[in-house]
Amino acid sequence: MNFFGRYSSIGDSRQQTPGETIQRLADRVATSTLLEDKRAAVLGLKGLSREYKQEVGDASLAALLTVLKEDSEDQNLLKAVLETLSNLCAQEPAQGESKA
């Protein structure tokens, strides 16, 4: 009988999808009480926001805006939030155009 295997996710070899990862990070931004946890989640979203703009925006925009209002004492956290929002707002250059 594999007691620990049944009641833990250690044996779960399933990979998370980007959408699941984004949702988990967005939930951490919204619910974390420790600034370090919140900052780590925002940095994770920032990294994903370049490739998955729509998904990150849909899942985390409200939480990111709440951080701007409520966690203004942590400048590193605010910087990460603003950079993430900037990534979400940046337009992709049309094919054939070069980046300036």
Backbone as XML, in Angstrom:
<?xml version="1.0"?>
<chain id="A" units="angstrom">
  <residue number="1" name="MET">
    <atom name="N" x="0.844" y="-1.186" z="0.000"/>
    <atom name="CA" x="0.000" y="0.000" z="0.000"/>
    <atom name="C" x="0.881" y="1.239" z="0.000"/>
  </residue>
  <residue number="2" name="ASN">
    <atom name="N" x="0.677" y="2.094" z="-0.960"/>
    <atom name="CA" x="1.479" y="3.299" z="-1.096"/>
    <atom name="C" x="0.730" y="4.476" z="-0.469"/>
  </residue>
  <residue number="3" name="PHE">
    <atom name="N" x="0.860" y="4.598" z="0.855"/>
    <atom name="CA" x="0.141" y="5.619" z="1.611"/>
    <atom name="C" x="0.498" y="7.031" z="1.162"/>
  </residue>
  <residue number="4" name="PHE">
    <atom name="N" x="1.795" y="7.333" z="1.080"/>
    <atom name="CA" x="2.223" y="8.688" z="0.738"/>
    <atom name="C" x="1.930" y="9.026" z="-0.722"/>
  </residue>
  <residue number="5" name="GLY">
    <atom name="N" x="2.030" y="8.062" z="-1.597"/>
    <atom name="CA" x="1.754" y="8.303" z="-3.005"/>
    <atom name="C" x="0.310" y="8.679" z="-3.266"/>
  </residue>
  <residue number="6" name="ARG">
    <atom name="N" x="-0.601" y="8.104" z="-2.470"/>
    <atom name="CA" x="-2.021" y="8.391" z="-2.649"/>
    <atom name="C" x="-2.415" y="9.759" z="-2.132"/>
  </residue>
  <residue number="7" name="TYR">
    <atom name="N" x="-1.744" y="10.240" z="-1.101"/>
    <atom name="CA" x="-2.177" y="11.465" z="-0.434"/>
    <atom name="C" x="-1.258" y="12.649" z="-0.655"/>
  </residue>
  <residue number="8" name="SER">
    <atom name="N" x="-0.336" y="12.528" z="-1.564"/>
    <atom name="CA" x="0.526" y="13.665" z="-1.859"/>
    <atom name="C" x="0.670" y="13.806" z="-3.360"/>
  </residue>
  <residue number="9" name="SER">
    <atom name="N" x="1.121" y="14.953" z="-3.786"/>
    <atom name="CA" x="1.301" y="15.186" z="-5.216"/>
    <atom name="C" x="2.733" y="14.912" z="-5.644"/>
  </residue>
  <residue number="10" name="ILE">
    <atom name="N" x="3.548" y="14.339" z="-4.761"/>
    <atom name="CA" x="4.937" y="14.052" z="-5.096"/>
    <atom name="C" x="5.007" y="13.098" z="-6.271"/>
  </residue>
  <residue number="11" name="GLY">
    <atom name="N" x="4.134" y="12.134" z="-6.331"/>
    <atom name="CA" x="4.139" y="11.155" z="-7.398"/>
    <atom name="C" x="3.505" y="11.648" z="-8.689"/>
  </residue>
  <residue number="12" name="ASP">
    <atom name="N" x="2.937" y="12.850" z="-8.688"/>
    <atom name="CA" x="2.267" y="13.405" z="-9.857"/>
    <atom name="C" x="3.311" y="13.922" z="-10.839"/>
  </residue>
  <residue number="13" name="SER">
    <atom name="N" x="3.443" y="13.266" z="-11.970"/>
    <atom name="CA" x="4.459" y="13.662" z="-12.939"/>
    <atom name="C" x="3.874" y="14.531" z="-14.047"/>
  </residue>
  <residue number="14" name="ARG">
    <atom name="N" x="2.635" y="14.926" z="-13.917"/>
    <atom name="CA" x="1.975" y="15.750" z="-14.936"/>
    <atom name="C" x="2.559" y="17.162" z="-14.934"/>
  </residue>
  <residue number="15" name="GLN">
    <atom name="N" x="2.895" y="17.659" z="-16.110"/>
    <atom name="CA" x="3.428" y="19.014" z="-16.251"/>
    <atom name="C" x="2.281" y="20.024" z="-16.186"/>
  </residue>
  <residue number="16" name="GLN">
    <atom name="N" x="2.539" y="21.157" z="-15.554"/>
    <atom name="CA" x="1.546" y="22.223" z="-15.554"/>
    <atom name="C" x="1.560" y="22.913" z="-16.907"/>
  </residue>
  <residue number="17" name="THR">
    <atom name="N" x="0.397" y="23.319" z="-17.361"/>
    <atom name="CA" x="0.315" y="24.104" z="-18.584"/>
    <atom name="C" x="0.643" y="25.550" z="-18.239"/>
  </residue>
  <residue number="18" name="PRO">
    <atom name="N" x="1.014" y="26.355" z="-19.240"/>
    <atom name="CA" x="1.251" y="27.775" z="-18.958"/>
    <atom name="C" x="0.027" y="28.445" z="-18.319"/>
  </residue>
  <residue number="19" name="GLY">
    <atom name="N" x="-1.158" y="28.081" z="-18.771"/>
    <atom name="CA" x="-2.377" y="28.664" z="-18.199"/>
    <atom name="C" x="-2.546" y="28.338" z="-16.732"/>
  </residue>
  <residue number="20" name="GLU">
    <atom name="N" x="-2.235" y="27.092" z="-16.354"/>
    <atom name="CA" x="-2.324" y="26.694" z="-14.941"/>
    <atom name="C" x="-1.281" y="27.438" z="-14.106"/>
  </residue>
  <residue number="21" name="THR">
    <atom name="N" x="-0.091" y="27.571" z="-14.650"/>
    <atom name="CA" x="0.970" y="28.290" z="-13.943"/>
    <atom name="C" x="0.585" y="29.745" z="-13.749"/>
  </residue>
  <residue number="22" name="ILE">
    <atom name="N" x="0.082" y="30.362" z="-14.792"/>
    <atom name="CA" x="-0.328" y="31.768" z="-14.715"/>
    <atom name="C" x="-1.432" y="31.941" z="-13.681"/>
  </residue>
  <residue number="23" name="GLN">
    <atom name="N" x="-2.416" y="31.058" z="-13.684"/>
    <atom name="CA" x="-3.512" y="31.158" z="-12.721"/>
    <atom name="C" x="-3.012" y="30.990" z="-11.288"/>
  </residue>
  <residue number="24" name="ARG">
    <atom name="N" x="-2.106" y="30.034" z="-11.090"/>
    <atom name="CA" x="-1.549" y="29.815" z="-9.754"/>
    <atom name="C" x="-0.774" y="31.053" z="-9.277"/>
  </residue>
  <residue number="25" name="LEU">
    <atom name="N" x="0.037" y="31.642" z="-10.156"/>
    <atom name="CA" x="0.783" y="32.853" z="-9.784"/>
    <atom name="C" x="-0.154" y="34.026" z="-9.515"/>
  </residue>
  <residue number="26" name="ALA">
    <atom name="N" x="-1.186" y="34.172" z="-10.339"/>
    <atom name="CA" x="-2.160" y="35.241" z="-10.131"/>
    <atom name="C" x="-2.865" y="35.081" z="-8.785"/>
  </residue>
  <residue number="27" name="ASP">
    <atom name="N" x="-3.202" y="33.861" z="-8.432"/>
    <atom name="CA" x="-3.821" y="33.598" z="-7.128"/>
    <atom name="C" x="-2.869" y="33.952" z="-5.993"/>
  </residue>
  <residue number="28" name="ARG">
    <atom name="N" x="-1.591" y="33.643" z="-6.165"/>
    <atom name="CA" x="-0.597" y="33.993" z="-5.138"/>
    <atom name="C" x="-0.461" y="35.504" z="-4.987"/>
  </residue>
  <residue number="29" name="VAL">
    <atom name="N" x="-0.501" y="36.236" z="-6.091"/>
    <atom name="CA" x="-0.437" y="37.694" z="-6.005"/>
    <atom name="C" x="-1.639" y="38.210" z="-5.226"/>
  </residue>
  <residue number="30" name="ALA">
    <atom name="N" x="-2.807" y="37.660" z="-5.499"/>
    <atom name="CA" x="-4.041" y="38.135" z="-4.879"/>
    <atom name="C" x="-4.152" y="37.757" z="-3.405"/>
  </residue>
  <residue number="31" name="THR">
    <atom name="N" x="-3.586" y="36.611" z="-3.008"/>
    <atom name="CA" x="-3.855" y="36.114" z="-1.656"/>
    <atom name="C" x="-2.660" y="36.120" z="-0.708"/>
  </residue>
  <residue number="32" name="SER">
    <atom name="N" x="-1.453" y="36.293" z="-1.219"/>
    <atom name="CA" x="-0.271" y="36.235" z="-0.352"/>
    <atom name="C" x="-0.259" y="37.403" z="0.625"/>
  </residue>
  <residue number="33" name="THR">
    <atom name="N" x="0.110" y="37.097" z="1.846"/>
    <atom name="CA" x="0.243" y="38.151" z="2.853"/>
    <atom name="C" x="1.697" y="38.567" z="3.016"/>
  </residue>
  <residue number="34" name="LEU">
    <atom name="N" x="2.623" y="37.696" z="2.659"/>
    <atom name="CA" x="4.040" y="38.035" z="2.729"/>
    <atom name="C" x="4.470" y="38.720" z="1.436"/>
  </residue>
  <residue number="35" name="LEU">
    <atom name="N" x="5.121" y="39.869" z="1.569"/>
    <atom name="CA" x="5.552" y="40.614" z="0.389"/>
    <atom name="C" x="6.531" y="39.821" z="-0.461"/>
  </residue>
  <residue number="36" name="GLU">
    <atom name="N" x="7.364" y="38.989" z="0.165"/>
    <atom name="CA" x="8.331" y="38.192" z="-0.592"/>
    <atom name="C" x="7.611" y="37.202" z="-1.509"/>
  </residue>
  <residue number="37" name="ASP">
    <atom name="N" x="6.551" y="36.581" z="-1.015"/>
    <atom name="CA" x="5.772" y="35.645" z="-1.826"/>
    <atom name="C" x="5.077" y="36.372" z="-2.964"/>
  </residue>
  <residue number="38" name="LYS">
    <atom name="N" x="4.514" y="37.520" z="-2.645"/>
    <atom name="CA" x="3.820" y="38.312" z="-3.653"/>
    <atom name="C" x="4.798" y="38.767" z="-4.731"/>
  </residue>
  <residue number="39" name="ARG">
    <atom name="N" x="5.977" y="39.221" z="-4.318"/>
    <atom name="CA" x="6.996" y="39.680" z="-5.260"/>
    <atom name="C" x="7.438" y="38.531" z="-6.175"/>
  </residue>
  <residue number="40" name="ALA">
    <atom name="N" x="7.662" y="37.356" z="-5.611"/>
    <atom name="CA" x="8.076" y="36.201" z="-6.410"/>
    <atom name="C" x="7.001" y="35.844" z="-7.435"/>
  </residue>
  <residue number="41" name="ALA">
    <atom name="N" x="5.741" y="35.911" z="-7.043"/>
    <atom name="CA" x="4.653" y="35.605" z="-7.966"/>
    <atom name="C" x="4.578" y="36.649" z="-9.084"/>
  </residue>
  <residue number="42" name="VAL">
    <atom name="N" x="4.744" y="37.912" z="-8.737"/>
    <atom name="CA" x="4.719" y="38.976" z="-9.750"/>
    <atom name="C" x="5.883" y="38.798" z="-10.726"/>
  </residue>
  <residue number="43" name="LEU">
    <atom name="N" x="7.058" y="38.458" z="-10.211"/>
    <atom name="CA" x="8.203" y="38.239" z="-11.097"/>
    <atom name="C" x="7.952" y="37.054" z="-12.031"/>
  </residue>
  <residue number="44" name="GLY">
    <atom name="N" x="7.291" y="36.029" z="-11.540"/>
    <atom name="CA" x="6.919" y="34.910" z="-12.401"/>
    <atom name="C" x="5.962" y="35.338" z="-13.504"/>
  </residue>
  <residue number="45" name="LEU">
    <atom name="N" x="4.974" y="36.147" z="-13.138"/>
    <atom name="CA" x="4.035" y="36.664" z="-14.135"/>
    <atom name="C" x="4.735" y="37.570" z="-15.134"/>
  </residue>
  <residue number="46" name="LYS">
    <atom name="N" x="5.669" y="38.358" z="-14.643"/>
    <atom name="CA" x="6.428" y="39.247" z="-15.526"/>
    <atom name="C" x="7.149" y="38.432" z="-16.598"/>
  </residue>
  <residue number="47" name="GLY">
    <atom name="N" x="7.787" y="37.347" z="-16.190"/>
    <atom name="CA" x="8.485" y="36.506" z="-17.146"/>
    <atom name="C" x="7.553" y="35.880" z="-18.173"/>
  </residue>
  <residue number="48" name="LEU">
    <atom name="N" x="6.368" y="35.503" z="-17.747"/>
    <atom name="CA" x="5.397" y="34.881" z="-18.655"/>
    <atom name="C" x="4.648" y="35.901" z="-19.496"/>
  </residue>
  <residue number="49" name="SER">
    <atom name="N" x="4.644" y="37.161" z="-19.079"/>
    <atom name="CA" x="3.829" y="38.177" z="-19.743"/>
    <atom name="C" x="4.321" y="38.519" z="-21.143"/>
  </residue>
  <residue number="50" name="ARG">
    <atom name="N" x="5.555" y="38.230" z="-21.455"/>
    <atom name="CA" x="6.052" y="38.519" z="-22.800"/>
    <atom name="C" x="5.459" y="37.560" z="-23.833"/>
  </residue>
  <residue number="51" name="GLU">
    <atom name="N" x="5.343" y="36.301" z="-23.451"/>
    <atom name="CA" x="4.873" y="35.283" z="-24.389"/>
    <atom name="C" x="3.370" y="35.018" z="-24.275"/>
  </residue>
  <residue number="52" name="TYR">
    <atom name="N" x="2.803" y="35.246" z="-23.097"/>
    <atom name="CA" x="1.392" y="34.923" z="-22.848"/>
    <atom name="C" x="0.642" y="36.158" z="-22.344"/>
  </residue>
  <residue number="53" name="LYS">
    <atom name="N" x="0.686" y="37.237" z="-23.130"/>
    <atom name="CA" x="0.085" y="38.508" z="-22.702"/>
    <atom name="C" x="-1.385" y="38.372" z="-22.336"/>
  </residue>
  <residue number="54" name="GLN">
    <atom name="N" x="-2.156" y="37.792" z="-23.229"/>
    <atom name="CA" x="-3.599" y="37.698" z="-23.005"/>
    <atom name="C" x="-3.915" y="36.906" z="-21.741"/>
  </residue>
  <residue number="55" name="GLU">
    <atom name="N" x="-3.259" y="35.770" z="-21.582"/>
    <atom name="CA" x="-3.525" y="34.908" z="-20.431"/>
    <atom name="C" x="-3.133" y="35.588" z="-19.120"/>
  </residue>
  <residue number="56" name="VAL">
    <atom name="N" x="-1.958" y="36.216" z="-19.105"/>
    <atom name="CA" x="-1.501" y="36.911" z="-17.891"/>
    <atom name="C" x="-2.427" y="38.071" z="-17.581"/>
  </residue>
  <residue number="57" name="GLY">
    <atom name="N" x="-2.793" y="38.839" z="-18.587"/>
    <atom name="CA" x="-3.697" y="39.967" z="-18.380"/>
    <atom name="C" x="-5.051" y="39.536" z="-17.845"/>
  </residue>
  <residue number="58" name="ASP">
    <atom name="N" x="-5.617" y="38.503" z="-18.461"/>
    <atom name="CA" x="-6.932" y="38.014" z="-18.032"/>
    <atom name="C" x="-6.905" y="37.515" z="-16.589"/>
  </residue>
  <residue number="59" name="ALA">
    <atom name="N" x="-5.845" y="36.803" z="-16.234"/>
    <atom name="CA" x="-5.797" y="36.163" z="-14.918"/>
    <atom name="C" x="-5.354" y="37.101" z="-13.802"/>
  </residue>
  <residue number="60" name="SER">
    <atom name="N" x="-4.538" y="38.107" z="-14.118"/>
    <atom name="CA" x="-3.879" y="38.825" z="-13.025"/>
    <atom name="C" x="-4.044" y="40.334" z="-13.009"/>
  </residue>
  <residue number="61" name="LEU">
    <atom name="N" x="-4.702" y="40.917" z="-13.990"/>
    <atom name="CA" x="-4.773" y="42.379" z="-14.046"/>
    <atom name="C" x="-5.365" y="42.982" z="-12.768"/>
  </residue>
  <residue number="62" name="ALA">
    <atom name="N" x="-6.468" y="42.439" z="-12.302"/>
    <atom name="CA" x="-7.106" y="42.995" z="-11.094"/>
    <atom name="C" x="-6.172" y="42.889" z="-9.887"/>
  </residue>
  <residue number="63" name="ALA">
    <atom name="N" x="-5.501" y="41.758" z="-9.743"/>
    <atom name="CA" x="-4.583" y="41.579" z="-8.607"/>
    <atom name="C" x="-3.394" y="42.519" z="-8.711"/>
  </residue>
  <residue number="64" name="LEU">
    <atom name="N" x="-2.863" y="42.714" z="-9.916"/>
    <atom name="CA" x="-1.725" y="43.624" z="-10.096"/>
    <atom name="C" x="-2.112" y="45.067" z="-9.760"/>
  </residue>
  <residue number="65" name="LEU">
    <atom name="N" x="-3.299" y="45.471" z="-10.177"/>
    <atom name="CA" x="-3.751" y="46.832" z="-9.860"/>
    <atom name="C" x="-3.990" y="47.013" z="-8.362"/>
  </residue>
  <residue number="66" name="THR">
    <atom name="N" x="-4.462" y="45.970" z="-7.702"/>
    <atom name="CA" x="-4.645" y="46.021" z="-6.253"/>
    <atom name="C" x="-3.304" y="46.180" z="-5.550"/>
  </residue>
  <residue number="67" name="VAL">
    <atom name="N" x="-2.283" y="45.482" z="-6.038"/>
    <atom name="CA" x="-0.940" y="45.621" z="-5.452"/>
    <atom name="C" x="-0.464" y="47.068" z="-5.572"/>
  </residue>
  <residue number="68" name="LEU">
    <atom name="N" x="-0.712" y="47.703" z="-6.703"/>
    <atom name="CA" x="-0.305" y="49.104" z="-6.877"/>
    <atom name="C" x="-0.942" y="50.009" z="-5.833"/>
  </residue>
  <residue number="69" name="LYS">
    <atom name="N" x="-2.198" y="49.720" z="-5.496"/>
    <atom name="CA" x="-2.905" y="50.551" z="-4.517"/>
    <atom name="C" x="-2.517" y="50.233" z="-3.084"/>
  </residue>
  <residue number="70" name="GLU">
    <atom name="N" x="-2.323" y="48.950" z="-2.774"/>
    <atom name="CA" x="-2.214" y="48.539" z="-1.374"/>
    <atom name="C" x="-0.803" y="48.249" z="-0.884"/>
  </residue>
  <residue number="71" name="ASP">
    <atom name="N" x="0.141" y="48.012" z="-1.772"/>
    <atom name="CA" x="1.494" y="47.623" z="-1.357"/>
    <atom name="C" x="2.539" y="48.627" z="-1.822"/>
  </residue>
  <residue number="72" name="SER">
    <atom name="N" x="2.232" y="49.893" z="-1.677"/>
    <atom name="CA" x="3.106" y="50.936" z="-2.210"/>
    <atom name="C" x="4.398" y="51.115" z="-1.416"/>
  </residue>
  <residue number="73" name="GLU">
    <atom name="N" x="4.545" y="50.451" z="-0.271"/>
    <atom name="CA" x="5.761" y="50.613" z="0.532"/>
    <atom name="C" x="6.933" y="49.784" z="0.008"/>
  </residue>
  <residue number="74" name="ASP">
    <atom name="N" x="6.681" y="48.794" z="-0.827"/>
    <atom name="CA" x="7.740" y="47.935" z="-1.348"/>
    <atom name="C" x="8.059" y="48.345" z="-2.785"/>
  </residue>
  <residue number="75" name="GLN">
    <atom name="N" x="9.145" y="49.095" z="-2.951"/>
    <atom name="CA" x="9.478" y="49.628" z="-4.274"/>
    <atom name="C" x="9.873" y="48.537" z="-5.262"/>
  </residue>
  <residue number="76" name="ASN">
    <atom name="N" x="10.516" y="47.477" z="-4.796"/>
    <atom name="CA" x="10.874" y="46.383" z="-5.701"/>
    <atom name="C" x="9.632" y="45.685" z="-6.237"/>
  </residue>
  <residue number="77" name="LEU">
    <atom name="N" x="8.641" y="45.513" z="-5.380"/>
    <atom name="CA" x="7.387" y="44.907" z="-5.805"/>
    <atom name="C" x="6.679" y="45.812" z="-6.813"/>
  </residue>
  <residue number="78" name="LEU">
    <atom name="N" x="6.622" y="47.107" z="-6.520"/>
    <atom name="CA" x="5.970" y="48.044" z="-7.441"/>
    <atom name="C" x="6.669" y="48.070" z="-8.789"/>
  </residue>
  <residue number="79" name="LYS">
    <atom name="N" x="7.994" y="48.028" z="-8.773"/>
    <atom name="CA" x="8.754" y="48.019" z="-10.027"/>
    <atom name="C" x="8.387" y="46.788" z="-10.852"/>
  </residue>
  <residue number="80" name="ALA">
    <atom name="N" x="8.326" y="45.626" z="-10.217"/>
    <atom name="CA" x="7.975" y="44.397" z="-10.927"/>
    <atom name="C" x="6.553" y="44.466" z="-11.483"/>
  </residue>
  <residue number="81" name="VAL">
    <atom name="N" x="5.625" y="45.037" z="-10.719"/>
    <atom name="CA" x="4.243" y="45.174" z="-11.189"/>
    <atom name="C" x="4.191" y="46.100" z="-12.399"/>
  </residue>
  <residue number="82" name="LEU">
    <atom name="N" x="4.863" y="47.248" z="-12.310"/>
    <atom name="CA" x="4.847" y="48.197" z="-13.427"/>
    <atom name="C" x="5.498" y="47.612" z="-14.679"/>
  </residue>
  <residue number="83" name="GLU">
    <atom name="N" x="6.580" y="46.860" z="-14.514"/>
    <atom name="CA" x="7.220" y="46.220" z="-15.660"/>
    <atom name="C" x="6.305" y="45.166" z="-16.274"/>
  </residue>
  <residue number="84" name="THR">
    <atom name="N" x="5.582" y="44.439" z="-15.431"/>
    <atom name="CA" x="4.635" y="43.443" z="-15.932"/>
    <atom name="C" x="3.517" y="44.126" z="-16.709"/>
  </residue>
  <residue number="85" name="LEU">
    <atom name="N" x="2.963" y="45.198" z="-16.151"/>
    <atom name="CA" x="1.907" y="45.937" z="-16.844"/>
    <atom name="C" x="2.420" y="46.526" z="-18.154"/>
  </residue>
  <residue number="86" name="SER">
    <atom name="N" x="3.654" y="46.996" z="-18.163"/>
    <atom name="CA" x="4.258" y="47.517" z="-19.388"/>
    <atom name="C" x="4.360" y="46.425" z="-20.452"/>
  </residue>
  <residue number="87" name="ASN">
    <atom name="N" x="4.772" y="45.233" z="-20.039"/>
    <atom name="CA" x="4.830" y="44.106" z="-20.985"/>
    <atom name="C" x="3.453" y="43.809" z="-21.564"/>
  </residue>
  <residue number="88" name="LEU">
    <atom name="N" x="2.436" y="43.889" z="-20.718"/>
    <atom name="CA" x="1.078" y="43.586" z="-21.178"/>
    <atom name="C" x="0.557" y="44.623" z="-22.162"/>
  </residue>
  <residue number="89" name="CYS">
    <atom name="N" x="1.028" y="45.865" z="-22.026"/>
    <atom name="CA" x="0.543" y="46.951" z="-22.882"/>
    <atom name="C" x="1.369" y="47.137" z="-24.148"/>
  </residue>
  <residue number="90" name="ALA">
    <atom name="N" x="2.566" y="46.580" z="-24.176"/>
    <atom name="CA" x="3.451" y="46.754" z="-25.331"/>
    <atom name="C" x="2.876" y="46.037" z="-26.541"/>
  </residue>
  <residue number="91" name="GLN">
    <atom name="N" x="2.893" y="46.727" z="-27.669"/>
    <atom name="CA" x="2.400" y="46.125" z="-28.901"/>
    <atom name="C" x="3.526" y="45.374" z="-29.589"/>
  </residue>
  <residue number="92" name="GLU">
    <atom name="N" x="3.159" y="44.274" z="-30.192"/>
    <atom name="CA" x="4.112" y="43.503" z="-30.979"/>
    <atom name="C" x="4.284" y="44.220" z="-32.314"/>
  </residue>
  <residue number="93" name="PRO">
    <atom name="N" x="5.511" y="44.339" z="-32.809"/>
    <atom name="CA" x="5.672" y="44.948" z="-34.137"/>
    <atom name="C" x="5.061" y="44.033" z="-35.206"/>
  </residue>
  <residue number="94" name="ALA">
    <atom name="N" x="4.455" y="44.654" z="-36.208"/>
    <atom name="CA" x="3.872" y="43.878" z="-37.302"/>
    <atom name="C" x="4.996" y="43.184" z="-38.058"/>
  </residue>
  <residue number="95" name="GLN">
    <atom name="N" x="4.675" y="42.068" z="-38.680"/>
    <atom name="CA" x="5.700" y="41.351" z="-39.428"/>
    <atom name="C" x="6.259" y="42.251" z="-40.510"/>
  </residue>
  <residue number="96" name="GLY">
    <atom name="N" x="7.554" y="42.224" z="-40.645"/>
    <atom name="CA" x="8.217" y="43.069" z="-41.633"/>
    <atom name="C" x="8.736" y="44.363" z="-41.049"/>
  </residue>
  <residue number="97" name="GLU">
    <atom name="N" x="8.207" y="44.769" z="-39.874"/>
    <atom name="CA" x="8.695" y="45.970" z="-39.215"/>
    <atom name="C" x="9.836" y="45.612" z="-38.298"/>
  </residue>
  <residue number="98" name="SER">
    <atom name="N" x="10.775" y="46.508" z="-38.161"/>
    <atom name="CA" x="11.873" y="46.274" z="-37.227"/>
    <atom name="C" x="11.600" y="47.026" z="-35.945"/>
  </residue>
  <residue number="99" name="LYS">
    <atom name="N" x="12.176" y="46.532" z="-34.870"/>
    <atom name="CA" x="12.019" y="47.202" z="-33.582"/>
    <atom name="C" x="12.910" y="48.428" z="-33.565"/>
  </residue>
  <residue number="100" name="ALA">
    <atom name="N" x="12.369" y="49.538" z="-33.100"/>
    <atom name="CA" x="13.155" y="50.785" z="-33.046"/>
    <atom name="C" x="13.981" y="50.861" z="-31.812"/>
  </residue>
</chain>
